Every structure is written in C-alpha cells, then in structure tokens.
Amino acid sequence: MYAFISGILEEKGNNFVVINANGVGYEIGVSSNTIDNLPAEGSEVKIYTYLAVREDAMQLYGFLTRDEKQLFLDLITVSGVGPKMAITILSGINVHDLSVALYNKDVSLISKIKGVGKKTAERIVLELSNSGVALNLFNYETMSTAPKTSTSFDEAVMALVDMGLTKFDATNLVRKVMSPNDTTEEIIAKSLRNMG
C-alpha cells in the first residue's frame, strides 16, 4: 500500500521512528541498523515501508534501503517468523552479513542473534539459503567492496577477535564504525573508542 514515506525525521526511538510527511506523523517500526544509519532528527529522510495488517492492528515497518526491505519480506515468508521477529533479526545483523550467512547456510551465526533460537535459524536457512535476494546481495556486496576496504575490514575484525571479541561482535562493531577509506589502525581505534 505504501512503497515509501518521505518527510522530516521527527523522532528516533527504540526500534521506531516518527516521520512528518506533510503534517502527518507516521510511526514506523525499524531495525536498530536503520536507526544507526539515519541522519539527525529534523533531517529530510526517505523510508521504504511495508504495512502489516492484522485483525486487531495495522503497523508500518520501515527500511533505509530496498535490500533491507526485500530481506524483511523474505524473512516473513518463513514459518514462525512474523514482522516483529524479522525486525529483531535485522537489528541483530546487517543486510550484508545476513546475506552471506544465508549464502553459506550459517545457522550458528543467525542463531546468535538475540531472540532467535536454533530451530528458527535452521528454518530461515532452509527456506531462504537459495533465495534470489540472498545470492544477489551477496554477489553485489562482494563485487563492490574495494580491496583496500575489504583487507582493512578483515584485518580489523581479526585484531578485535585476538583481543577477545567474538567474530560476530567484532564484525558488527567494525561495520558500525568504519568509513570507506579507513586504514586498519583507524578502524581498530574507532572500534575501541566505541567499546569504551
């Protein structure tokens, strides 16, 4: 029904945002990854949306990118995964890493997401590992990552793992703080500051 909503970002909350579009405030459920990548309140934003309709409620869900929306739509086709669970999953892992996990049939990585059990992770992998979106996103991200960024990224993740972080936590932390042209040392420094 709503493909996207554009307007002023009025409020960022705990897994929701309020967008003022021509004087109407839309409360939209979003992943924490989307919140982390949104501009400051008062900025102009465009959020891709999905309207979930139940007998007792209607809820808008929003996504910063079409890829995140497509993964959400794929996730809610899985038995036992509703919109809230899909948002929980997209909050616990970014689009690229989820696509890679699906491509590699990595049940253990998906089951590490808070609120996702092993059986749910197994169903997700079983039903989505061969989906077009997982393969397309994985191939696109792999091809579009510059060698310097990829090398710096991998080296920073391994350094953080050596310091005691799990690979899952280190990967999420590095993705959150790094900029495209950061050196390995800069990424590690940013990561350590973010941890502190």
C-alpha positions in Angstrom: 0.0 0.0 0.0 2.8 2.4 0.9 6.0 2.0 -1.1 7.9 4.6 0.9 7.4 7.7 3.0 9.5 10.9 2.7 9.5 13.7 5.2 11.1 15.2 8.2 12.6 12.8 10.8 10.8 14.0 13.9 11.8 11.3 16.4 14.1 8.3 16.8 13.1 5.8 19.5 13.7 2.3 20.5 13.2 0.5 17.2 10.8 3.1 15.8 10.9 6.4 14.1 8.3 9.2 13.5 8.3 10.8 10.1 6.4 14.0 9.5 5.1 13.8 5.9 3.1 16.9 5.0 1.9 17.4 8.6 1.0 13.8 9.3 3.2 11.9 11.7 3.8 8.3 10.7 5.2 6.0 13.5 7.3 3.3 11.7 8.9 0.2 13.2 12.5 -0.1 12.1 15.6 -2.1 12.9 18.4 -0.7 15.0 20.7 -0.9 12.0 18.3 1.5 10.2 18.2 3.8 13.2 22.1 3.8 13.4 22.3 4.9 9.8 19.7 7.6 9.9 20.6 11.3 10.0 19.9 13.6 13.0 16.3 14.4 14.0 15.0 17.3 11.9 16.6 16.0 8.7 14.8 15.0 5.5 14.6 11.2 5.1 13.1 8.6 2.8 12.0 5.3 4.3 10.8 2.3 2.3 7.8 0.8 4.0 5.7 -2.3 4.5 2.2 -2.2 6.1 1.4 -5.3 8.2 -2.3 -5.7 8.7 -3.8 -8.0 11.4 -7.3 -8.4 12.7 -6.6 -6.1 15.7 -3.8 -3.8 14.4 -2.0 -2.2 11.5 1.7 -1.4 11.8 4.1 0.3 9.4 7.6 -1.1 9.2 10.4 0.9 7.5 13.8 0.3 5.9 16.6 2.6 4.8 17.3 0.5 1.7 15.4 -1.6 -0.7 17.7 -4.5 0.1 16.8 -4.4 3.8 13.1 -4.3 2.8 13.5 -7.3 0.5 15.2 -9.3 3.2 12.4 -8.4 5.6 9.8 -9.6 3.0 11.7 -12.8 2.6 12.0 -13.4 6.3 8.3 -13.0 7.0 7.6 -15.9 4.5 9.4 -18.2 6.8 7.1 -20.3 9.1 7.1 -18.8 12.6 8.8 -15.5 11.6 6.4 -12.5 11.8 7.2 -8.9 11.2 8.5 -8.2 14.8 10.8 -11.2 14.6 12.1 -10.1 11.2 12.9 -6.6 12.6 14.6 -8.3 15.6 16.8 -10.3 13.1 17.6 -7.2 11.0 18.5 -5.4 14.2 21.0 -8.1 15.2 22.8 -8.5 11.9 23.2 -6.2 8.9 22.0 -6.9 5.4 25.4 -7.9 4.0 26.2 -10.3 6.8 22.7 -11.9 6.8 23.0 -12.4 3.0 26.4 -14.1 3.5 25.1 -16.2 6.3 22.2 -17.4 4.2 24.5 -18.0 1.2 26.9 -20.1 3.4 23.9 -21.8 5.3 25.5 -20.5 8.5 22.9 -21.5 11.1 25.2 -20.8 14.0 25.7 -17.1 13.1 21.9 -16.5 12.7 21.1 -18.3 16.0 23.5 -15.9 17.8 21.1 -13.1 17.2 19.3 -12.2 20.4 15.8 -13.7 20.4 16.4 -16.2 17.6 16.6 -19.8 18.6 18.5 -22.6 16.8 15.3 -24.1 15.3 14.2 -20.7 13.9 17.6 -20.2 12.5 17.5 -23.6 10.8 14.1 -22.8 9.3 15.4 -19.5 8.0 18.5 -21.1 6.4 16.4 -24.0 5.0 13.8 -21.7 3.4 16.0 -18.8 2.3 19.5 -20.0 1.6 18.7 -20.4 -2.1 16.6 -17.3 -2.4 17.4 -14.9 -5.2 17.9 -12.0 -2.7 20.5 -13.7 -0.7 22.5 -14.7 -3.7 22.1 -11.4 -5.4 23.0 -9.3 -2.4 26.0 -11.5 -1.5 27.4 -11.3 -5.1 26.7 -7.5 -5.3 28.4 -6.7 -2.0 31.3 -9.0 -2.7 32.0 -7.4 -6.1 31.5 -3.8 -5.0 33.9 -3.9 -2.0 37.2 -2.3 -2.8 40.3 -4.4 -2.0 41.7 -1.9 0.5 38.4 -1.6 2.4 38.0 -5.4 2.4 41.6 -6.0 3.6 41.3 -3.3 6.3 38.0 -4.6 7.4 39.2 -8.2 7.7 42.4 -7.3 9.5 40.5 -5.1 12.0 38.0 -7.9 12.7 40.8 -10.4 13.3 42.6 -7.9 15.6 39.5 -7.5 17.7 38.9 -11.2 17.8 42.5 -11.6 19.1 41.6 -9.1 21.8 38.8 -11.3 23.0 35.7 -10.4 21.0 33.6 -13.0 19.1 33.9 -12.8 15.3 30.1 -11.9 15.3 30.5 -9.0 17.7 33.8 -7.8 16.1 32.2 -7.8 12.6 29.2 -5.9 13.7 31.3 -3.3 15.6 33.7 -2.8 12.6 30.8 -2.3 10.2 29.2 0.2 12.5 32.3 2.4 12.9 34.3 2.2 9.7 34.4 4.6 6.8 35.3 3.5 3.2 38.9 4.8 3.2 39.9 3.9 6.8 43.1 2.1 7.4 43.2 -1.0 9.6 44.6 1.0 12.5 41.9 3.7 12.2 39.2 1.1 12.2 40.6 -0.6 15.3 41.0 2.8 17.1 37.4 3.7 16.3 36.2 0.3 17.4 38.0 0.5 20.8 36.6 4.0 21.4 33.1 2.8 20.6 33.5 -0.1 23.0 34.7 2.3 25.7 
